[in-house]
Amino acid sequence: MQQWRFTLHHDSERVVSKEQSDRFDHADWAADGEIGWEMEGSRLSFPCTLEAEHLETAIETAVLRVESIPGLRVLHVEMAPPGRD
């Protein structure tokens, strides 16, 4: 297994509610700290550190978890170049 670090970015056109934030905070998968929640103004992102065999698997897992909360939608993924995280 390899550890992958990346950030998922939420659709900034969608307003984030307190209920969505609470659901994220109380999700079983959020408790392990693999996926974070960062608000900067109206921008929401999810910094991720997941272990998986392949990067695609780690991203798919993170997106499915985030989007399991109704109304949250990932638009793009960002990764720092190796050695710059």
MODELLER restraints for C-alpha pairs under 7 A, 6 or more apart:
rsr = mdl.restraints
at = mdl.atoms
rsr.add(forms.Gaussian(group=physical.xy_distance, feature=features.Distance(at['CA:1:A'], at['CA:51:A']), mean=6.01, stdev=0.5))
rsr.add(forms.Gaussian(group=physical.xy_distance, feature=features.Distance(at['CA:1:A'], at['CA:52:A']), mean=5.18, stdev=0.5))
rsr.add(forms.Gaussian(group=physical.xy_distance, feature=features.Distance(at['CA:1:A'], at['CA:53:A']), mean=4.81, stdev=0.5))
rsr.add(forms.Gaussian(group=physical.xy_distance, feature=features.Distance(at['CA:2:A'], at['CA:51:A']), mean=5.36, stdev=0.5))
rsr.add(forms.Gaussian(group=physical.xy_distance, feature=features.Distance(at['CA:2:A'], at['CA:52:A']), mean=5.56, stdev=0.5))
rsr.add(forms.Gaussian(group=physical.xy_distance, feature=features.Distance(at['CA:2:A'], at['CA:53:A']), mean=5.84, stdev=0.5))
rsr.add(forms.Gaussian(group=physical.xy_distance, feature=features.Distance(at['CA:3:A'], at['CA:49:A']), mean=6.64, stdev=0.5))
rsr.add(forms.Gaussian(group=physical.xy_distance, feature=features.Distance(at['CA:3:A'], at['CA:50:A']), mean=5.60, stdev=0.5))
rsr.add(forms.Gaussian(group=physical.xy_distance, feature=features.Distance(at['CA:3:A'], at['CA:51:A']), mean=4.30, stdev=0.5))
rsr.add(forms.Gaussian(group=physical.xy_distance, feature=features.Distance(at['CA:3:A'], at['CA:52:A']), mean=6.53, stdev=0.5))
rsr.add(forms.Gaussian(group=physical.xy_distance, feature=features.Distance(at['CA:4:A'], at['CA:49:A']), mean=5.52, stdev=0.5))
rsr.add(forms.Gaussian(group=physical.xy_distance, feature=features.Distance(at['CA:4:A'], at['CA:50:A']), mean=5.33, stdev=0.5))
rsr.add(forms.Gaussian(group=physical.xy_distance, feature=features.Distance(at['CA:4:A'], at['CA:51:A']), mean=6.05, stdev=0.5))
rsr.add(forms.Gaussian(group=physical.xy_distance, feature=features.Distance(at['CA:4:A'], at['CA:55:A']), mean=6.49, stdev=0.5))
rsr.add(forms.Gaussian(group=physical.xy_distance, feature=features.Distance(at['CA:4:A'], at['CA:58:A']), mean=6.97, stdev=0.5))
rsr.add(forms.Gaussian(group=physical.xy_distance, feature=features.Distance(at['CA:5:A'], at['CA:48:A']), mean=5.58, stdev=0.5))
rsr.add(forms.Gaussian(group=physical.xy_distance, feature=features.Distance(at['CA:5:A'], at['CA:49:A']), mean=4.54, stdev=0.5))
rsr.add(forms.Gaussian(group=physical.xy_distance, feature=features.Distance(at['CA:5:A'], at['CA:50:A']), mean=6.72, stdev=0.5))
rsr.add(forms.Gaussian(group=physical.xy_distance, feature=features.Distance(at['CA:5:A'], at['CA:79:A']), mean=6.89, stdev=0.5))
rsr.add(forms.Gaussian(group=physical.xy_distance, feature=features.Distance(at['CA:6:A'], at['CA:47:A']), mean=6.11, stdev=0.5))
rsr.add(forms.Gaussian(group=physical.xy_distance, feature=features.Distance(at['CA:6:A'], at['CA:48:A']), mean=5.34, stdev=0.5))
rsr.add(forms.Gaussian(group=physical.xy_distance, feature=features.Distance(at['CA:6:A'], at['CA:49:A']), mean=6.76, stdev=0.5))
rsr.add(forms.Gaussian(group=physical.xy_distance, feature=features.Distance(at['CA:6:A'], at['CA:77:A']), mean=6.84, stdev=0.5))
rsr.add(forms.Gaussian(group=physical.xy_distance, feature=features.Distance(at['CA:6:A'], at['CA:78:A']), mean=5.69, stdev=0.5))
rsr.add(forms.Gaussian(group=physical.xy_distance, feature=features.Distance(at['CA:6:A'], at['CA:79:A']), mean=4.64, stdev=0.5))
rsr.add(forms.Gaussian(group=physical.xy_distance, feature=features.Distance(at['CA:7:A'], at['CA:45:A']), mean=6.63, stdev=0.5))
rsr.add(forms.Gaussian(group=physical.xy_distance, feature=features.Distance(at['CA:7:A'], at['CA:46:A']), mean=5.46, stdev=0.5))
rsr.add(forms.Gaussian(group=physical.xy_distance, feature=features.Distance(at['CA:7:A'], at['CA:47:A']), mean=4.32, stdev=0.5))
rsr.add(forms.Gaussian(group=physical.xy_distance, feature=features.Distance(at['CA:7:A'], at['CA:48:A']), mean=5.66, stdev=0.5))
rsr.add(forms.Gaussian(group=physical.xy_distance, feature=features.Distance(at['CA:7:A'], at['CA:77:A']), mean=5.65, stdev=0.5))
rsr.add(forms.Gaussian(group=physical.xy_distance, feature=features.Distance(at['CA:7:A'], at['CA:78:A']), mean=5.14, stdev=0.5))
rsr.add(forms.Gaussian(group=physical.xy_distance, feature=features.Distance(at['CA:7:A'], at['CA:79:A']), mean=6.44, stdev=0.5))
rsr.add(forms.Gaussian(group=physical.xy_distance, feature=features.Distance(at['CA:8:A'], at['CA:45:A']), mean=5.65, stdev=0.5))
rsr.add(forms.Gaussian(group=physical.xy_distance, feature=features.Distance(at['CA:8:A'], at['CA:46:A']), mean=5.01, stdev=0.5))
rsr.add(forms.Gaussian(group=physical.xy_distance, feature=features.Distance(at['CA:8:A'], at['CA:47:A']), mean=6.43, stdev=0.5))
rsr.add(forms.Gaussian(group=physical.xy_distance, feature=features.Distance(at['CA:8:A'], at['CA:74:A']), mean=6.23, stdev=0.5))
rsr.add(forms.Gaussian(group=physical.xy_distance, feature=features.Distance(at['CA:8:A'], at['CA:76:A']), mean=6.00, stdev=0.5))
rsr.add(forms.Gaussian(group=physical.xy_distance, feature=features.Distance(at['CA:8:A'], at['CA:77:A']), mean=4.62, stdev=0.5))
rsr.add(forms.Gaussian(group=physical.xy_distance, feature=features.Distance(at['CA:8:A'], at['CA:78:A']), mean=6.49, stdev=0.5))
rsr.add(forms.Gaussian(group=physical.xy_distance, feature=features.Distance(at['CA:9:A'], at['CA:44:A']), mean=6.39, stdev=0.5))
rsr.add(forms.Gaussian(group=physical.xy_distance, feature=features.Distance(at['CA:9:A'], at['CA:45:A']), mean=4.49, stdev=0.5))
rsr.add(forms.Gaussian(group=physical.xy_distance, feature=features.Distance(at['CA:9:A'], at['CA:46:A']), mean=6.38, stdev=0.5))
rsr.add(forms.Gaussian(group=physical.xy_distance, feature=features.Distance(at['CA:9:A'], at['CA:74:A']), mean=5.51, stdev=0.5))
rsr.add(forms.Gaussian(group=physical.xy_distance, feature=features.Distance(at['CA:9:A'], at['CA:75:A']), mean=5.83, stdev=0.5))
rsr.add(forms.Gaussian(group=physical.xy_distance, feature=features.Distance(at['CA:9:A'], at['CA:76:A']), mean=5.48, stdev=0.5))
rsr.add(forms.Gaussian(group=physical.xy_distance, feature=features.Distance(at['CA:9:A'], at['CA:77:A']), mean=6.24, stdev=0.5))
rsr.add(forms.Gaussian(group=physical.xy_distance, feature=features.Distance(at['CA:10:A'], at['CA:44:A']), mean=5.50, stdev=0.5))
rsr.add(forms.Gaussian(group=physical.xy_distance, feature=features.Distance(at['CA:10:A'], at['CA:45:A']), mean=5.76, stdev=0.5))
rsr.add(forms.Gaussian(group=physical.xy_distance, feature=features.Distance(at['CA:10:A'], at['CA:72:A']), mean=6.74, stdev=0.5))
rsr.add(forms.Gaussian(group=physical.xy_distance, feature=features.Distance(at['CA:10:A'], at['CA:73:A']), mean=5.45, stdev=0.5))
rsr.add(forms.Gaussian(group=physical.xy_distance, feature=features.Distance(at['CA:10:A'], at['CA:74:A']), mean=4.54, stdev=0.5))
rsr.add(forms.Gaussian(group=physical.xy_distance, feature=features.Distance(at['CA:10:A'], at['CA:75:A']), mean=5.73, stdev=0.5))
rsr.add(forms.Gaussian(group=physical.xy_distance, feature=features.Distance(at['CA:11:A'], at['CA:73:A']), mean=5.74, stdev=0.5))
rsr.add(forms.Gaussian(group=physical.xy_distance, feature=features.Distance(at['CA:11:A'], at['CA:74:A']), mean=6.04, stdev=0.5))
rsr.add(forms.Gaussian(group=physical.xy_distance, feature=features.Distance(at['CA:11:A'], at['CA:75:A']), mean=5.51, stdev=0.5))
rsr.add(forms.Gaussian(group=physical.xy_distance, feature=features.Distance(at['CA:12:A'], at['CA:42:A']), mean=6.84, stdev=0.5))
rsr.add(forms.Gaussian(group=physical.xy_distance, feature=features.Distance(at['CA:12:A'], at['CA:43:A']), mean=5.75, stdev=0.5))
rsr.add(forms.Gaussian(group=physical.xy_distance, feature=features.Distance(at['CA:20:A'], at['CA:69:A']), mean=6.69, stdev=0.5))
rsr.add(forms.Gaussian(group=physical.xy_distance, feature=features.Distance(at['CA:24:A'], at['CA:30:A']), mean=6.64, stdev=0.5))
rsr.add(forms.Gaussian(group=physical.xy_distance, feature=features.Distance(at['CA:34:A'], at['CA:48:A']), mean=5.53, stdev=0.5))
rsr.add(forms.Gaussian(group=physical.xy_distance, feature=features.Distance(at['CA:34:A'], at['CA:49:A']), mean=5.03, stdev=0.5))
rsr.add(forms.Gaussian(group=physical.xy_distance, feature=features.Distance(at['CA:34:A'], at['CA:50:A']), mean=5.66, stdev=0.5))
rsr.add(forms.Gaussian(group=physical.xy_distance, feature=features.Distance(at['CA:35:A'], at['CA:46:A']), mean=6.07, stdev=0.5))
rsr.add(forms.Gaussian(group=physical.xy_distance, feature=features.Distance(at['CA:35:A'], at['CA:47:A']), mean=5.83, stdev=0.5))
rsr.add(forms.Gaussian(group=physical.xy_distance, feature=features.Distance(at['CA:35:A'], at['CA:48:A']), mean=4.50, stdev=0.5))
rsr.add(forms.Gaussian(group=physical.xy_distance, feature=features.Distance(at['CA:35:A'], at['CA:49:A']), mean=6.59, stdev=0.5))
rsr.add(forms.Gaussian(group=physical.xy_distance, feature=features.Distance(at['CA:36:A'], at['CA:46:A']), mean=5.03, stdev=0.5))
rsr.add(forms.Gaussian(group=physical.xy_distance, feature=features.Distance(at['CA:36:A'], at['CA:47:A']), mean=5.13, stdev=0.5))
rsr.add(forms.Gaussian(group=physical.xy_distance, feature=features.Distance(at['CA:36:A'], at['CA:48:A']), mean=6.31, stdev=0.5))
rsr.add(forms.Gaussian(group=physical.xy_distance, feature=features.Distance(at['CA:37:A'], at['CA:45:A']), mean=6.13, stdev=0.5))
rsr.add(forms.Gaussian(group=physical.xy_distance, feature=features.Distance(at['CA:37:A'], at['CA:46:A']), mean=4.88, stdev=0.5))
rsr.add(forms.Gaussian(group=physical.xy_distance, feature=features.Distance(at['CA:37:A'], at['CA:47:A']), mean=6.87, stdev=0.5))
rsr.add(forms.Gaussian(group=physical.xy_distance, feature=features.Distance(at['CA:38:A'], at['CA:44:A']), mean=5.70, stdev=0.5))
rsr.add(forms.Gaussian(group=physical.xy_distance, feature=features.Distance(at['CA:38:A'], at['CA:45:A']), mean=5.29, stdev=0.5))
rsr.add(forms.Gaussian(group=physical.xy_distance, feature=features.Distance(at['CA:38:A'], at['CA:46:A']), mean=6.15, stdev=0.5))
rsr.add(forms.Gaussian(group=physical.xy_distance, feature=features.Distance(at['CA:39:A'], at['CA:45:A']), mean=6.61, stdev=0.5))
rsr.add(forms.Gaussian(group=physical.xy_distance, feature=features.Distance(at['CA:50:A'], at['CA:58:A']), mean=5.92, stdev=0.5))
rsr.add(forms.Gaussian(group=physical.xy_distance, feature=features.Distance(at['CA:51:A'], at['CA:58:A']), mean=6.72, stdev=0.5))
rsr.add(forms.Gaussian(group=physical.xy_distance, feature=features.Distance(at['CA:52:A'], at['CA:58:A']), mean=5.54, stdev=0.5))
rsr.add(forms.Gaussian(group=physical.xy_distance, feature=features.Distance(at['CA:63:A'], at['CA:74:A']), mean=6.65, stdev=0.5))
rsr.add(forms.Gaussian(group=physical.xy_distance, feature=features.Distance(at['CA:66:A'], at['CA:72:A']), mean=6.64, stdev=0.5))
rsr.add(forms.Gaussian(group=physical.xy_distance, feature=features.Distance(at['CA:67:A'], at['CA:73:A']), mean=5.69, stdev=0.5))
